[in-house]
Amino acid sequence: MKASADEDSSTQQRQGRGREAPPSAPPAPPPQPTPIHACDPRTPQSTLWEFARSHPELRRWLVANPASDAELLEYIAQSGGPGVAHALDILLESIEHGDD
């Protein structure tokens, strides 16, 4: 009986070695650099920064993102880009008149 139990254990170990874990799903692709993703508060901060650094045409849309923090807004203000000054004017005006 002992030999049979040892053989079963040995067989299970050999069979287990041949099995590989199923491949995990590939990671989701990064968001595309579009105004929709630049405005989306669910877009990760690292992606917002990447957009700000690499896509000046999206900086005005990053200003509109409620998840953009002060540091990112400062970077955008200093870097400029198409429509940035106007977007910042709108943001500041909305903050000033937000209590009305």
C-alpha positions as a Markdown table, in Angstrom:
| # | Residue | x | y | z |
|---|---|---|---|---|
| 1 | Met | 0.0 | 0.0 | 0.0 |
| 2 | Lys | 2.9 | 2.4 | 0.8 |
| 3 | Ala | 4.4 | 1.9 | -2.6 |
| 4 | Ser | 1.1 | 2.7 | -4.3 |
| 5 | Ala | 0.7 | 6.0 | -2.3 |
| 6 | Asp | 4.3 | 6.9 | -3.2 |
| 7 | Glu | 3.7 | 6.2 | -6.9 |
| 8 | Asp | 0.6 | 8.3 | -6.9 |
| 9 | Ser | 2.4 | 11.2 | -5.2 |
| 10 | Ser | 5.3 | 10.8 | -7.7 |
| 11 | Thr | 2.9 | 10.7 | -10.6 |
| 12 | Gln | 1.1 | 13.9 | -9.4 |
| 13 | Gln | 4.4 | 15.7 | -9.0 |
| 14 | Arg | 5.5 | 14.8 | -12.5 |
| 15 | Gln | 2.2 | 15.8 | -14.0 |
| 16 | Gly | 2.3 | 19.1 | -12.1 |
| 17 | Arg | 5.7 | 20.0 | -13.4 |
| 18 | Gly | 4.5 | 19.8 | -17.0 |
| 19 | Arg | 1.7 | 22.2 | -16.3 |
| 20 | Glu | 2.3 | 25.9 | -16.6 |
| 21 | Ala | 0.1 | 28.6 | -15.2 |
| 22 | Pro | -2.2 | 30.0 | -17.8 |
| 23 | Pro | -0.9 | 33.2 | -19.3 |
| 24 | Ser | -2.3 | 36.3 | -17.6 |
| 25 | Ala | -4.2 | 38.9 | -19.7 |
| 26 | Pro | -2.0 | 41.5 | -21.2 |
| 27 | Pro | -2.1 | 44.9 | -19.5 |
| 28 | Ala | -4.5 | 47.4 | -20.9 |
| 29 | Pro | -3.0 | 49.8 | -23.4 |
| 30 | Pro | -2.2 | 53.3 | -22.2 |
| 31 | Pro | -4.9 | 55.9 | -22.9 |
| 32 | Gln | -4.6 | 57.5 | -26.3 |
| 33 | Pro | -3.5 | 61.2 | -26.2 |
| 34 | Thr | -6.9 | 62.6 | -26.9 |
| 35 | Pro | -8.9 | 65.5 | -25.4 |
| 36 | Ile | -11.3 | 63.0 | -23.8 |
| 37 | His | -8.6 | 61.2 | -21.9 |
| 38 | Ala | -6.9 | 64.5 | -21.0 |
| 39 | Cys | -10.1 | 65.7 | -19.4 |
| 40 | Asp | -11.0 | 62.4 | -17.7 |
| 41 | Pro | -10.4 | 62.5 | -13.9 |
| 42 | Arg | -9.9 | 58.7 | -14.0 |
| 43 | Thr | -6.8 | 59.1 | -16.2 |
| 44 | Pro | -3.7 | 58.4 | -14.0 |
| 45 | Gln | -1.5 | 61.3 | -12.9 |
| 46 | Ser | 1.5 | 59.7 | -14.6 |
| 47 | Thr | -0.5 | 59.8 | -17.9 |
| 48 | Leu | -1.6 | 63.4 | -17.4 |
| 49 | Trp | 2.0 | 64.3 | -16.9 |
| 50 | Glu | 3.0 | 62.4 | -20.0 |
| 51 | Phe | 0.3 | 64.2 | -22.0 |
| 52 | Ala | 1.5 | 67.6 | -20.6 |
| 53 | Arg | 5.2 | 66.9 | -21.5 |
| 54 | Ser | 4.7 | 65.3 | -24.9 |
| 55 | His | 1.4 | 66.7 | -26.3 |
| 56 | Pro | 1.3 | 70.5 | -26.0 |
| 57 | Glu | -2.0 | 70.5 | -27.9 |
| 58 | Leu | -3.6 | 68.7 | -25.0 |
| 59 | Arg | -2.5 | 71.1 | -22.3 |
| 60 | Arg | -5.6 | 73.2 | -22.5 |
| 61 | Trp | -7.7 | 70.1 | -21.9 |
| 62 | Leu | -5.6 | 69.1 | -18.9 |
| 63 | Val | -6.5 | 72.4 | -17.3 |
| 64 | Ala | -10.1 | 71.4 | -17.5 |
| 65 | Asn | -9.4 | 68.0 | -15.7 |
| 66 | Pro | -10.5 | 68.2 | -12.1 |
| 67 | Ala | -7.8 | 65.7 | -11.2 |
| 68 | Ser | -5.0 | 68.0 | -12.4 |
| 69 | Asp | -3.1 | 69.1 | -9.3 |
| 70 | Ala | -1.5 | 72.5 | -8.7 |
| 71 | Glu | 2.0 | 71.2 | -9.7 |
| 72 | Leu | 0.7 | 70.0 | -13.1 |
| 73 | Leu | -1.2 | 73.2 | -13.6 |
| 74 | Glu | 1.9 | 75.2 | -12.8 |
| 75 | Tyr | 3.9 | 73.2 | -15.3 |
| 76 | Ile | 1.3 | 73.8 | -18.0 |
| 77 | Ala | 1.1 | 77.5 | -17.2 |
| 78 | Gln | 4.9 | 77.8 | -17.6 |
| 79 | Ser | 5.1 | 75.6 | -20.7 |
| 80 | Gly | 2.2 | 77.2 | -22.6 |
| 81 | Gly | 0.7 | 75.8 | -25.7 |
| 82 | Pro | -2.3 | 76.3 | -27.9 |
| 83 | Gly | -5.3 | 77.6 | -25.9 |
| 84 | Val | -3.5 | 77.3 | -22.5 |
| 85 | Ala | -3.8 | 81.0 | -21.5 |
| 86 | His | -7.5 | 81.1 | -22.3 |
| 87 | Ala | -8.1 | 77.8 | -20.5 |
| 88 | Leu | -6.3 | 79.1 | -17.4 |
| 89 | Asp | -8.3 | 82.3 | -17.6 |
| 90 | Ile | -11.5 | 80.4 | -17.6 |
| 91 | Leu | -10.3 | 78.2 | -14.7 |
| 92 | Leu | -9.3 | 81.2 | -12.6 |
| 93 | Glu | -12.5 | 83.0 | -13.4 |
| 94 | Ser | -14.6 | 80.0 | -12.4 |
| 95 | Ile | -12.7 | 79.7 | -9.1 |
| 96 | Glu | -13.2 | 83.4 | -8.3 |
| 97 | His | -16.9 | 83.3 | -9.1 |
| 98 | Gly | -17.5 | 79.8 | -7.7 |
| 99 | Asp | -18.9 | 81.1 | -4.5 |
| 100 | Asp | -21.6 | 83.2 | -6.2 |
